[in-house]
Amino acid sequence: MPAPRYRSRSLRRTYKKTPGGRTVLHYEKRKPSNAQCGRCGGILKGVPRERPYKMMKMGKTKKRPERPYGGVLCSRCMREVIIEKARKEQEG
Amino acid sequence: MIEVGRLCVKIAGREAGRKCVVVEVIDSNYAVIDGDVKRRKCNISHLEPLDKKIEMKNGALHGDVVDELKKLGIDIKETKKKEKTEKPKKSGRKKRTKAISEGKKKADGKKENAKGPKEGKTEKTEKKKADAKTKGKGIKIKVD
C-alpha cells in the first residue's frame, strides 16, 4: 500500500526503468494544460507543455514561435490581426 | 495587384507586420521583395498589398528601395554585417599536445618505477631503507 499522500490521483504516475532492470513507480506533478490562442482559443503549436521549472531551463526560442504575437495568437489569427491593422492604417 | 513597386505588408513568419516592396515578380506564386525585410523570394499569399505604388525598375537594388521607402516615411532598421574576425590561432592545440606528451613522460616514469620492485625483493628492501633514511633526515632538518 502506498503512502497516503500518494493514494490520490492528483499526482501522475510514471514508470521508470532503473539501471538494474527493475521498474519503479515515480510520482510527478501533473503538467499544465496546453497553451491556447488568445483570439480563437485553439491549441498553440510550438509552445511546449511543461512544468514551470522545465520551461525556465529552456531557451526563449524554444518556448514560443519566433514571430509577432508568437505564443499568444495562433498563426491564422496573427495573420488576420496584421491584415486588419494594415487596412485600418491605409484608411486612416 | 502584385506588381513591381507595389508596397506590401508581410503577414507570415518572423517578418510579419513589416513593410516591403515587390522588386520582381517571378511567377504567379512568388515575388522577390525588399525593404524593411531581408531581400528574399516570398510567396504572394504571404503578402498583403497596400494601395501605394513606387516607381522603380524591375530588380531594383536594395539601396534604391531603401531611399524610396525613406521618402514615404518608412524607417528601415539596417542590420550591420558581421565583420570577418580572424580565426583564433591554433596555439591552444599545441598546448594540448605538449600536455599530452608530458603526461606520457610521467606515465612512462611511473611504469619504470613500478617495474623496479618486481625485479627483486632485495632492491625493494634497499629502497625502503633509503627512503627511511631520507625521511628521517628530512624530519631532522625540519626540526632544526
gemmi code that builds the backbone of each chain (N, CA, C; Angstrom):
import gemmi

chains = {
    "A": [
        ("MET", (0.857, -1.215, 0.000), (0.000, 0.000, 0.000), (0.876, 1.242, 0.000)),
        ("PRO", (0.654, 2.158, -0.955), (1.472, 3.372, -0.981), (1.136, 4.301, 0.177)),
        ("ALA", (2.036, 5.215, 0.432), (1.804, 6.199, 1.489), (0.544, 6.988, 1.188)),
        ("PRO", (-0.184, 7.421, 2.211), (-1.489, 8.054, 1.994), (-1.441, 9.221, 1.015)),
        ("ARG", (-0.349, 9.995, 1.040), (-0.299, 11.161, 0.146), (-0.204, 10.757, -1.316)),
        ("TYR", (0.191, 9.527, -1.578), (0.317, 9.073, -2.967), (-0.916, 8.313, -3.432)),
        ("ARG", (-1.947, 8.241, -2.575), (-3.108, 7.437, -2.948), (-4.110, 8.237, -3.781)),
        ("SER", (-4.027, 9.537, -3.749), (-4.907, 10.334, -4.604), (-4.303, 10.397, -6.009)),
        ("ARG", (-5.130, 10.776, -6.944), (-4.645, 10.836, -8.331), (-4.235, 12.255, -8.723)),
        ("SER", (-3.986, 13.104, -7.735), (-3.548, 14.463, -8.075), (-2.110, 14.440, -8.584)),
        ("LEU", (-1.389, 13.386, -8.291), (-0.041, 13.215, -8.860), (-0.114, 12.161, -9.949)),
        ("ARG", (0.581, 12.404, -11.020), (0.556, 11.390, -12.076), (1.677, 10.389, -11.838)),
        ("ARG", (1.469, 9.213, -12.376), (2.417, 8.130, -12.135), (3.231, 7.853, -13.383)),
        ("THR", (4.529, 7.750, -13.218), (5.380, 7.401, -14.351), (6.203, 6.192, -13.951)),
        ("TYR", (6.317, 5.277, -14.865), (7.116, 4.081, -14.627), (8.513, 4.320, -15.156)),
        ("LYS", (9.496, 4.177, -14.299), (10.888, 4.404, -14.698), (11.629, 3.073, -14.625)),
        ("LYS", (12.455, 2.866, -15.608), (13.295, 1.666, -15.615), (14.624, 2.028, -14.951)),
        ("THR", (14.996, 1.304, -13.941), (16.263, 1.595, -13.260), (17.411, 0.944, -14.017)),
        ("PRO", (18.641, 1.388, -13.750), (19.796, 0.750, -14.399), (19.890, -0.738, -14.064)),
        ("GLY", (19.366, -1.128, -12.917), (19.422, -2.535, -12.520), (18.369, -3.400, -13.174)),
        ("GLY", (17.450, -2.771, -13.908), (16.453, -3.531, -14.642), (15.088, -3.553, -13.983)),
        ("ARG", (14.974, -3.041, -12.758), (13.671, -3.003, -12.101), (12.828, -1.882, -12.693)),
        ("THR", (11.523, -2.011, -12.615), (10.671, -0.867, -12.941), (10.157, -0.303, -11.637)),
        ("VAL", (10.299, 1.010, -11.495), (9.923, 1.678, -10.248), (8.842, 2.681, -10.564)),
        ("LEU", (7.983, 2.901, -9.606), (6.903, 3.866, -9.783), (7.343, 5.219, -9.232)),
        ("HIS", (7.267, 6.226, -10.054), (7.585, 7.586, -9.611), (6.317, 8.426, -9.661)),
        ("TYR", (6.204, 9.337, -8.709), (5.050, 10.240, -8.677), (5.509, 11.629, -9.097)),
        ("GLU", (4.822, 12.205, -10.061), (5.189, 13.537, -10.552), (3.961, 14.428, -10.562)),
        ("LYS", (4.211, 15.722, -10.435), (3.092, 16.653, -10.520), (2.591, 16.704, -11.958)),
        ("ARG", (1.312, 16.960, -12.094), (0.731, 16.933, -13.441), (1.166, 18.132, -14.268)),
        ("LYS", (1.206, 17.933, -15.589), (1.583, 19.020, -16.493), (0.426, 20.013, -16.622)),
        ("PRO", (0.730, 21.280, -16.893), (-0.344, 22.251, -17.111), (-1.031, 21.988, -18.442)),
        ("SER", (-2.173, 22.633, -18.631), (-2.920, 22.421, -19.876), (-2.207, 23.114, -21.028)),
        ("ASN", (-2.630, 22.785, -22.231), (-1.998, 23.351, -23.425), (-2.181, 24.861, -23.489)),
        ("ALA", (-1.201, 25.546, -24.084), (-1.340, 26.990, -24.300), (-2.387, 27.225, -25.378)),
        ("GLN", (-3.209, 28.257, -25.166), (-4.308, 28.499, -26.107), (-4.162, 29.857, -26.768)),
        ("CYS", (-4.719, 29.950, -27.977), (-4.727, 31.215, -28.705), (-5.642, 32.202, -27.982)),
        ("GLY", (-5.183, 33.450, -27.867), (-5.960, 34.453, -27.146), (-7.171, 34.943, -27.913)),
        ("ARG", (-7.283, 34.542, -29.177), (-8.380, 35.064, -30.005), (-9.390, 33.969, -30.315)),
        ("CYS", (-8.904, 32.820, -30.769), (-9.833, 31.754, -31.167), (-9.878, 30.616, -30.158)),
        ("GLY", (-8.926, 30.573, -29.227), (-8.949, 29.531, -28.208), (-8.367, 28.207, -28.648)),
        ("GLY", (-7.831, 28.159, -29.845), (-7.241, 26.920, -30.343), (-5.918, 26.637, -29.650)),
        ("ILE", (-5.481, 25.384, -29.762), (-4.215, 24.997, -29.136), (-3.059, 25.612, -29.923)),
        ("LEU", (-2.103, 26.215, -29.186), (-0.948, 26.838, -29.845), (0.101, 25.773, -30.130)),
        ("LYS", (0.541, 25.751, -31.372), (1.626, 24.836, -31.731), (2.958, 25.521, -31.445)),
        ("GLY", (3.941, 24.705, -31.143), (5.269, 25.265, -30.906), (5.471, 25.803, -29.514)),
        ("VAL", (4.452, 25.636, -28.642), (4.611, 26.045, -27.244), (4.605, 24.780, -26.399)),
        ("PRO", (5.730, 24.444, -25.769), (5.796, 23.178, -25.051), (4.888, 23.166, -23.829)),
        ("ARG", (4.444, 21.953, -23.495), (3.547, 21.785, -22.351), (4.379, 21.181, -21.230)),
        ("GLU", (4.979, 22.077, -20.436), (5.882, 21.601, -19.390), (5.670, 22.374, -18.105)),
        ("ARG", (6.155, 21.816, -17.003), (6.072, 22.496, -15.707), (7.023, 23.703, -15.717)),
        ("PRO", (6.705, 24.728, -14.915), (7.475, 25.967, -14.978), (8.979, 25.777, -14.814)),
        ("TYR", (9.389, 24.854, -13.944), (10.833, 24.714, -13.723), (11.539, 24.210, -14.974)),
        ("LYS", (10.806, 23.430, -15.791), (11.396, 22.935, -17.028), (11.381, 24.033, -18.088)),
        ("MET", (10.322, 24.860, -18.048), (10.233, 25.964, -19.009), (11.349, 26.969, -18.749)),
        ("MET", (11.689, 27.135, -17.455), (12.753, 28.085, -17.109), (14.080, 27.670, -17.717)),
        ("LYS", (14.279, 26.372, -17.803), (15.558, 25.874, -18.313), (15.666, 26.048, -19.820)),
        ("MET", (14.510, 26.198, -20.494), (14.521, 26.268, -21.964), (14.949, 27.639, -22.454)),
        ("GLY", (15.452, 27.684, -23.677), (15.766, 28.958, -24.300), (14.495, 29.667, -24.701)),
        ("LYS", (14.629, 30.976, -24.976), (13.458, 31.768, -25.334), (12.845, 31.272, -26.643)),
        ("THR", (13.710, 30.881, -27.573), (13.207, 30.465, -28.880), (12.568, 29.090, -28.836)),
        ("LYS", (12.792, 28.357, -27.746), (12.184, 27.027, -27.648), (10.805, 27.107, -27.005)),
        ("LYS", (10.484, 28.268, -26.434), (9.231, 28.392, -25.695), (8.080, 28.931, -26.532)),
        ("ARG", (8.406, 29.604, -27.630), (7.334, 30.129, -28.474), (7.877, 30.353, -29.881)),
        ("PRO", (6.968, 30.457, -30.909), (7.417, 30.705, -32.270), (8.028, 32.091, -32.394)),
        ("GLU", (8.980, 32.208, -33.298), (9.696, 33.466, -33.477), (8.959, 34.365, -34.466)),
        ("ARG", (7.802, 34.860, -34.089), (7.082, 35.788, -34.951), (6.269, 36.722, -34.067)),
        ("PRO", (5.791, 37.852, -34.606), (4.970, 38.729, -33.788), (3.760, 37.965, -33.234)),
        ("TYR", (3.417, 38.223, -31.987), (2.334, 37.531, -31.274), (2.627, 36.040, -31.097)),
        ("GLY", (3.881, 35.638, -31.245), (4.246, 34.229, -31.064), (4.001, 33.801, -29.634)),
        ("GLY", (3.304, 32.704, -29.441), (2.983, 32.225, -28.098), (1.741, 32.879, -27.522)),
        ("VAL", (1.104, 33.800, -28.269), (-0.100, 34.488, -27.794), (-1.262, 34.183, -28.735)),
        ("LEU", (-1.010, 34.380, -30.035), (-2.036, 34.100, -31.041), (-1.568, 32.953, -31.926)),
        ("CYS", (-2.515, 32.209, -32.465), (-2.157, 31.191, -33.437), (-1.815, 31.889, -34.752)),
        ("SER", (-1.154, 31.167, -35.665), (-0.634, 31.818, -36.866), (-1.765, 32.406, -37.715)),
        ("ARG", (-2.901, 31.706, -37.740), (-4.014, 32.181, -38.565), (-4.579, 33.493, -38.000)),
        ("CYS", (-4.748, 33.533, -36.674), (-5.285, 34.746, -36.047), (-4.294, 35.902, -36.195)),
        ("MET", (-2.998, 35.603, -36.035), (-1.967, 36.630, -36.175), (-2.057, 37.264, -37.558)),
        ("ARG", (-2.237, 36.430, -38.570), (-2.328, 36.919, -39.942), (-3.530, 37.845, -40.097)),
        ("GLU", (-4.655, 37.395, -39.535), (-5.870, 38.215, -39.643), (-5.692, 39.553, -38.943)),
        ("VAL", (-5.094, 39.527, -37.753), (-4.890, 40.763, -36.980), (-4.006, 41.728, -37.754)),
        ("ILE", (-2.935, 41.210, -38.353), (-1.993, 42.084, -39.061), (-2.626, 42.663, -40.314)),
        ("ILE", (-3.418, 41.858, -41.011), (-4.118, 42.365, -42.205), (-5.082, 43.474, -41.805)),
        ("GLU", (-5.819, 43.221, -40.722), (-6.757, 44.234, -40.210), (-6.044, 45.547, -39.935)),
        ("LYS", (-4.917, 45.437, -39.234), (-4.139, 46.618, -38.857), (-3.700, 47.380, -40.110)),
        ("ALA", (-3.154, 46.624, -41.089), (-2.632, 47.268, -42.294), (-3.748, 48.002, -43.040)),
        ("ARG", (-4.930, 47.402, -43.093), (-6.045, 48.016, -43.831), (-6.566, 49.254, -43.100)),
        ("LYS", (-6.598, 49.178, -41.747), (-7.051, 50.326, -40.973), (-6.102, 51.495, -41.171)),
        ("GLU", (-4.796, 51.175, -41.161), (-3.784, 52.231, -41.314), (-3.950, 52.924, -42.650)),
        ("GLN", (-4.280, 52.148, -43.665), (-4.467, 52.695, -45.007), (-5.626, 53.697, -45.039)),
        ("GLU", (-6.733, 53.282, -44.381), (-7.917, 54.157, -44.383), (-7.644, 55.455, -43.630)),
        ("GLY", (-6.979, 55.286, -42.487), (-6.765, 56.443, -41.610), (-5.551, 57.204, -41.995)),
    ],
    "B": [
        ("MET", (-2.712, 42.736, -58.699), (-2.367, 43.552, -57.521), (-0.871, 43.523, -57.258)),
        ("ILE", (-0.260, 42.321, -57.352), (1.178, 42.205, -57.093), (1.935, 42.550, -58.370)),
        ("GLU", (2.664, 43.656, -58.328), (3.467, 44.070, -59.489), (4.697, 44.795, -58.965)),
        ("VAL", (5.645, 45.052, -59.837), (6.903, 45.676, -59.405), (6.613, 47.061, -58.844)),
        ("GLY", (7.116, 47.322, -57.622), (6.933, 48.618, -56.988), (5.767, 48.679, -56.031)),
        ("ARG", (5.004, 47.597, -55.925), (3.836, 47.596, -55.029), (4.288, 47.513, -53.578)),
        ("LEU", (3.766, 48.416, -52.745), (4.053, 48.383, -51.310), (3.177, 47.312, -50.665)),
        ("CYS", (3.805, 46.482, -49.843), (3.072, 45.364, -49.231), (3.409, 45.269, -47.747)),
        ("VAL", (2.600, 44.503, -47.034), (2.901, 44.144, -45.649), (3.045, 42.639, -45.600)),
        ("LYS", (4.111, 42.195, -44.960), (4.277, 40.744, -44.815), (3.349, 40.251, -43.717)),
        ("ILE", (2.682, 39.140, -43.951), (1.706, 38.655, -42.963), (2.055, 37.266, -42.441)),
        ("ALA", (3.235, 36.792, -42.746), (3.605, 35.467, -42.248), (5.051, 35.472, -41.789)),
        ("GLY", (5.325, 34.659, -40.799), (6.702, 34.452, -40.367), (7.216, 35.548, -39.451)),
        ("ARG", (8.514, 35.539, -39.205), (9.117, 36.441, -38.224), (9.109, 37.876, -38.702)),
        ("GLU", (8.932, 38.099, -40.016), (8.891, 39.467, -40.527), (7.455, 39.962, -40.686)),
        ("ALA", (6.489, 39.238, -40.126), (5.085, 39.624, -40.264), (4.860, 41.017, -39.688)),
        ("GLY", (4.066, 41.820, -40.398), (3.771, 43.182, -39.948), (4.757, 44.214, -40.470)),
        ("ARG", (5.791, 43.785, -41.181), (6.772, 44.733, -41.718), (6.440, 45.054, -43.168)),
        ("LYS", (6.837, 46.290, -43.557), (6.507, 46.734, -44.908), (7.625, 46.394, -45.890)),
        ("CYS", (7.222, 46.117, -47.115), (8.198, 45.749, -48.130), (7.687, 46.171, -49.502)),
        ("VAL", (8.556, 46.089, -50.484), (8.229, 46.476, -51.856), (8.519, 45.289, -52.766)),
        ("VAL", (7.627, 45.056, -53.705), (7.872, 43.990, -54.676), (8.916, 44.487, -55.671)),
        ("VAL", (9.982, 43.747, -55.800), (11.088, 44.144, -56.679), (11.039, 43.383, -57.999)),
        ("GLU", (10.534, 42.187, -57.932), (10.499, 41.364, -59.132), (9.414, 40.307, -58.953)),
        ("VAL", (8.647, 40.091, -60.006), (7.631, 39.038, -59.938), (8.176, 37.820, -60.665)),
        ("ILE", (8.291, 36.717, -59.955), (8.902, 35.524, -60.548), (7.856, 34.743, -61.339)),
        ("ASP", (6.747, 34.396, -60.717), (5.642, 33.743, -61.430), (4.348, 34.059, -60.692)),
        ("SER", (3.318, 33.248, -60.920), (2.022, 33.568, -60.306), (2.028, 33.321, -58.801)),
        ("ASN", (3.065, 32.636, -58.297), (3.111, 32.313, -56.867), (4.146, 33.106, -56.086)),
        ("TYR", (5.262, 33.440, -56.722), (6.376, 34.028, -55.984), (6.777, 35.394, -56.501)),
        ("ALA", (7.303, 36.216, -55.579), (7.847, 37.518, -55.932), (9.077, 37.769, -55.085)),
        ("VAL", (10.008, 38.574, -55.591), (11.169, 38.989, -54.793), (10.806, 40.293, -54.108)),
        ("ILE", (11.017, 40.362, -52.798), (10.660, 41.566, -52.041), (11.896, 42.137, -51.361)),
        ("ASP", (11.818, 43.425, -51.032), (12.921, 44.115, -50.366), (12.321, 45.264, -49.566)),
        ("GLY", (13.109, 45.841, -48.681), (12.627, 46.962, -47.875), (12.954, 46.768, -46.413)),
        ("ASP", (11.922, 46.772, -45.557), (12.136, 46.580, -44.126), (12.291, 45.096, -43.785)),
        ("VAL", (12.545, 44.308, -44.806), (12.715, 42.864, -44.621), (13.994, 42.448, -45.329)),
        ("LYS", (14.392, 41.225, -45.092), (15.547, 40.721, -45.823), (15.125, 40.527, -47.283)),
        ("ARG", (16.002, 40.895, -48.226), (15.675, 40.719, -49.639), (15.577, 39.235, -49.926)),
        ("ARG", (14.387, 38.794, -50.312), (14.183, 37.362, -50.488), (12.984, 37.072, -51.372)),
        ("LYS", (12.953, 35.832, -51.833), (11.797, 35.343, -52.573), (10.681, 35.096, -51.567)),
        ("CYS", (9.456, 35.444, -51.946), (8.363, 35.346, -50.979), (7.102, 34.863, -51.686)),
        ("ASN", (6.358, 34.010, -51.027), (5.085, 33.556, -51.566), (4.101, 34.730, -51.573)),
        ("ILE", (3.410, 34.901, -52.675), (2.494, 36.047, -52.800), (1.358, 35.946, -51.789)),
        ("SER", (1.005, 34.728, -51.396), (-0.062, 34.566, -50.402), (0.382, 35.032, -49.019)),
        ("HIS", (1.672, 35.303, -48.843), (2.178, 35.825, -47.570), (2.305, 37.348, -47.602)),
        ("LEU", (1.775, 37.986, -48.632), (1.858, 39.442, -48.765), (0.456, 40.035, -48.771)),
        ("GLU", (0.313, 41.170, -48.087), (-0.946, 41.922, -48.128), (-0.648, 43.229, -48.871)),
        ("PRO", (-1.116, 43.365, -50.118), (-0.783, 44.569, -50.883), (-1.485, 45.808, -50.335)),
        ("LEU", (-0.761, 46.937, -50.345), (-1.338, 48.221, -49.931), (-1.652, 49.038, -51.187)),
        ("ASP", (-2.262, 50.214, -50.993), (-2.682, 50.968, -52.180), (-1.549, 51.799, -52.807)),
        ("LYS", (-0.418, 51.914, -52.117), (0.676, 52.724, -52.664), (1.531, 51.910, -53.630)),
        ("LYS", (2.015, 52.648, -54.635), (2.921, 52.005, -55.588), (4.100, 52.939, -55.830)),
        ("ILE", (5.292, 52.379, -55.800), (6.502, 53.170, -56.010), (7.022, 52.854, -57.404)),
        ("GLU", (7.469, 53.902, -58.112), (8.023, 53.659, -59.447), (9.463, 53.194, -59.307)),
        ("MET", (9.723, 52.044, -59.799), (11.102, 51.533, -59.756), (11.306, 50.473, -60.834)),
        ("LYS", (12.603, 50.250, -61.091), (12.948, 49.291, -62.133), (12.664, 47.868, -61.660)),
        ("ASN", (12.570, 46.981, -62.625), (12.470, 45.567, -62.297), (13.817, 45.105, -61.721)),
        ("GLY", (13.776, 44.567, -60.530), (15.004, 44.099, -59.883), (15.864, 45.229, -59.357)),
        ("ALA", (15.231, 46.272, -58.781), (15.974, 47.423, -58.271), (16.876, 47.012, -57.117)),
        ("LEU", (17.929, 47.807, -56.913), (18.897, 47.477, -55.866), (18.342, 47.830, -54.489)),
        ("HIS", (18.936, 47.232, -53.467), (18.477, 47.423, -52.088), (18.561, 48.891, -51.673)),
        ("GLY", (19.664, 49.559, -52.049), (19.847, 50.964, -51.667), (18.741, 51.848, -52.226)),
        ("ASP", (18.377, 51.628, -53.496), (17.324, 52.431, -54.128), (15.986, 52.230, -53.412)),
        ("VAL", (15.698, 50.974, -53.071), (14.435, 50.665, -52.397), (14.380, 51.373, -51.053)),
        ("VAL", (15.512, 51.357, -50.328), (15.568, 51.988, -49.007), (15.322, 53.488, -49.143)),
        ("ASP", (15.963, 54.106, -50.150), (15.784, 55.550, -50.343), (14.326, 55.887, -50.623)),
        ("GLU", (13.701, 55.100, -51.482), (12.301, 55.348, -51.844), (11.393, 55.221, -50.625)),
        ("LEU", (11.667, 54.199, -49.805), (10.833, 53.978, -48.621), (11.032, 55.092, -47.599)),
        ("LYS", (12.255, 55.601, -47.524), (12.515, 56.685, -46.574), (11.736, 57.936, -46.967)),
        ("LYS", (11.563, 58.149, -48.282), (10.767, 59.284, -48.761), (9.327, 59.165, -48.272)),
        ("LEU", (8.834, 57.922, -48.203), (7.454, 57.684, -47.743), (7.346, 57.733, -46.216)),
        ("GLY", (8.487, 57.847, -45.553), (8.461, 57.912, -44.085), (8.471, 56.556, -43.419)),
        ("ILE", (8.991, 55.563, -44.124), (9.100, 54.225, -43.530), (10.555, 54.007, -43.128)),
        ("ASP", (10.769, 53.926, -41.828), (12.136, 53.734, -41.342), (12.536, 52.274, -41.497)),
        ("ILE", (13.775, 52.096, -41.838), (14.285, 50.741, -42.026), (15.462, 50.523, -41.096)),
        ("LYS", (15.348, 49.466, -40.331), (16.454, 49.139, -39.422), (17.505, 48.383, -40.219)),
        ("GLU", (18.638, 49.051, -40.379), (19.725, 48.401, -41.113), (20.500, 47.513, -40.146)),
        ("THR", (20.621, 46.276, -40.532), (21.420, 45.374, -39.698), (22.859, 45.429, -40.172)),
        ("LYS", (23.739, 45.548, -39.206), (25.163, 45.604, -39.542), (25.636, 44.225, -39.943)),
        ("LYS", (26.428, 44.216, -40.990), (27.010, 42.943, -41.386), (28.143, 42.601, -40.429)),
        ("LYS", (28.223, 41.355, -40.107), (29.284, 40.931, -39.180), (30.635, 41.067, -39.859)),
        ("GLU", (31.542, 41.731, -39.161), (32.895, 41.842, -39.702), (33.589, 40.502, -39.569)),
        ("LYS", (34.363, 40.225, -40.606), (35.063, 38.940, -40.577), (36.170, 39.004, -39.532)),
        ("THR", (36.044, 38.183, -38.541), (37.077, 38.156, -37.500), (38.081, 37.063, -37.833)),
        ("GLU", (39.337, 37.361, -37.469), (40.375, 36.368, -37.742), (40.156, 35.144, -36.863)),
        ("LYS", (40.402, 34.027, -37.463), (40.235, 32.793, -36.702), (41.307, 32.726, -35.616)),
        ("PRO", (40.931, 32.278, -34.446), (41.933, 32.199, -33.380), (43.062, 31.251, -33.760)),
        ("LYS", (44.292, 31.682, -33.391), (45.446, 30.841, -33.730), (45.361, 29.508, -33.008)),
        ("LYS", (45.977, 28.552, -33.617), (45.858, 27.193, -33.087), (46.850, 26.908, -31.964)),
        ("SER", (47.135, 27.959, -31.157), (48.090, 27.772, -30.061), (47.511, 26.828, -29.007)),
        ("GLY", (46.192, 26.876, -28.880), (45.526, 26.033, -27.894), (45.826, 24.562, -28.120)),
        ("ARG", (45.774, 24.178, -29.393), (46.006, 22.775, -29.709), (47.427, 22.353, -29.344)),
        ("LYS", (48.389, 23.261, -29.667), (49.779, 22.940, -29.380), (49.954, 22.656, -27.898)),
        ("LYS", (49.335, 23.532, -27.084), (49.449, 23.350, -25.641), (48.956, 21.968, -25.249)),
        ("ARG", (47.835, 21.591, -25.887), (47.259, 20.289, -25.561), (48.256, 19.186, -25.852)),
        ("THR", (48.855, 19.260, -27.061), (49.792, 18.208, -27.447), (50.948, 18.147, -26.455)),
        ("LYS", (51.405, 19.355, -26.023), (52.500, 19.400, -25.057), (52.095, 18.671, -23.788)),
        ("ALA", (50.873, 19.007, -23.323), (50.384, 18.426, -22.086), (50.351, 16.907, -22.208)),
        ("ILE", (49.891, 16.448, -23.379), (49.781, 15.002, -23.583), (51.165, 14.361, -23.499)),
        ("SER", (52.136, 14.996, -24.184), (53.476, 14.428, -24.211), (54.060, 14.369, -22.800)),
        ("GLU", (53.829, 15.468, -22.038), (54.323, 15.488, -20.661), (53.688, 14.369, -19.846)),
        ("GLY", (52.360, 14.231, -20.050), (51.637, 13.179, -19.343), (52.218, 11.816, -19.665)),
        ("LYS", (52.529, 11.622, -20.949), (53.094, 10.345, -21.365), (54.414, 10.081, -20.654)),
        ("LYS", (55.221, 11.149, -20.648), (56.521, 11.003, -19.989), (56.347, 10.577, -18.547)),
        ("LYS", (55.408, 11.281, -17.889), (55.166, 10.979, -16.482), (54.736, 9.519, -16.333)),
        ("ALA", (53.818, 9.112, -17.225), (53.303, 7.754, -17.167), (54.448, 6.758, -17.333)),
        ("ASP", (55.340, 7.055, -18.280), (56.480, 6.176, -18.518), (57.319, 6.049, -17.252)),
        ("GLY", (57.564, 7.201, -16.629), (58.365, 7.202, -15.410), (57.739, 6.310, -14.347)),
        ("LYS", (56.423, 6.420, -14.230), (55.724, 5.621, -13.231), (55.906, 4.138, -13.515)),
        ("LYS", (55.782, 3.814, -14.818), (55.914, 2.413, -15.215), (57.282, 1.871, -14.803)),
        ("GLU", (58.305, 2.683, -15.055), (59.670, 2.263, -14.714), (59.763, 1.984, -13.221)),
        ("ASN", (59.181, 2.885, -12.451), (59.197, 2.717, -11.004), (58.484, 1.436, -10.606)),
        ("ALA", (57.334, 1.211, -11.291), (56.528, 0.043, -10.964), (57.306, -1.232, -11.266)),
        ("LYS", (58.073, -1.179, -12.357), (58.825, -2.377, -12.743), (59.906, -2.687, -11.714)),
        ("GLY", (60.493, -1.647, -11.155), (61.639, -1.789, -10.259), (61.456, -2.847, -9.185)),
        ("PRO", (60.491, -2.672, -8.318), (60.358, -3.576, -7.177), (60.043, -5.011, -7.576)),
        ("LYS", (59.453, -5.210, -8.768), (59.087, -6.569, -9.177), (60.331, -7.415, -9.429)),
        ("GLU", (61.402, -6.750, -9.819), (62.608, -7.492, -10.219), (63.191, -8.296, -9.043)),
        ("GLY", (63.193, -7.720, -7.886), (63.739, -8.497, -6.762), (63.390, -7.877, -5.419)),
        ("LYS", (63.352, -8.747, -4.403), (62.992, -8.248, -3.078), (64.099, -7.378, -2.488)),
        ("THR", (65.326, -7.776, -2.795), (66.486, -7.071, -2.212), (66.428, -5.581, -2.550)),
        ("GLU", (66.138, -5.319, -3.821), (66.067, -3.914, -4.259), (64.998, -3.160, -3.465)),
        ("LYS", (63.864, -3.858, -3.297), (62.742, -3.236, -2.585), (63.171, -2.819, -1.182)),
        ("THR", (63.763, -3.787, -0.509), (64.170, -3.527, 0.876), (65.190, -2.396, 0.928)),
        ("GLU", (66.141, -2.444, -0.026), (67.169, -1.387, -0.064), (66.514, -0.021, -0.236)),
        ("LYS", (65.571, -0.008, -1.163), (64.874, 1.266, -1.437), (64.163, 1.765, -0.192)),
        ("LYS", (63.501, 0.808, 0.484), (62.757, 1.181, 1.682), (63.695, 1.788, 2.707)),
        ("LYS", (64.827, 1.134, 2.847), (65.822, 1.627, 3.806), (66.241, 3.041, 3.446)),
        ("ALA", (66.514, 3.197, 2.149), (66.966, 4.502, 1.662), (65.896, 5.559, 1.938)),
        ("ASP", (64.659, 5.180, 1.667), (63.542, 6.119, 1.891), (63.476, 6.510, 3.361)),
        ("ALA", (63.615, 5.504, 4.201), (63.530, 5.752, 5.635), (64.626, 6.731, 6.054)),
        ("LYS", (65.838, 6.503, 5.505), (66.966, 7.373, 5.841), (66.667, 8.813, 5.444)),
        ("THR", (66.222, 8.943, 4.178), (65.954, 10.294, 3.658), (64.853, 10.952, 4.474)),
        ("LYS", (63.834, 10.146, 4.792), (62.703, 10.709, 5.552), (63.182, 11.230, 6.884)),
        ("GLY", (63.956, 10.369, 7.521), (64.462, 10.742, 8.843), (65.272, 12.032, 8.773)),
        ("LYS", (66.117, 12.117, 7.727), (66.943, 13.317, 7.552), (66.065, 14.544, 7.400)),
        ("GLY", (65.040, 14.324, 6.536), (64.135, 15.444, 6.252), (63.501, 15.957, 7.530)),
        ("ILE", (63.051, 15.067, 8.339), (62.378, 15.456, 9.582), (63.353, 16.204, 10.486)),
        ("LYS", (64.544, 15.658, 10.547), (65.559, 16.273, 11.410), (65.815, 17.710, 10.994)),
        ("ILE", (65.958, 17.856, 9.695), (66.248, 19.198, 9.153), (65.125, 20.157, 9.536)),
        ("LYS", (63.910, 19.628, 9.405), (62.749, 20.485, 9.710), (62.770, 20.922, 11.164)),
        ("VAL", (63.096, 19.971, 12.015), (63.123, 20.269, 13.454), (64.152, 21.351, 13.748)),
        ("ASP", (65.336, 21.190, 13.103), (66.398, 22.179, 13.295), (65.923, 23.546, 12.812)),
    ],
}
model = gemmi.Model(1)
for chain_id, residues in chains.items():
    chain = gemmi.Chain(chain_id)
    for i, (resn, *xyz) in enumerate(residues, 1):
        res = gemmi.Residue()
        res.name, res.seqid = resn, gemmi.SeqId(i, " ")
        for name, pos in zip(("N", "CA", "C"), xyz):
            atom = gemmi.Atom()
            atom.name, atom.element = name, gemmi.Element(name[0])
            atom.pos, atom.b_iso = gemmi.Position(*pos), 0.0
            res.add_atom(atom)
        chain.add_residue(res)
    model.add_chain(chain)
structure = gemmi.Structure()
structure.add_model(model)
structure.setup_entities()
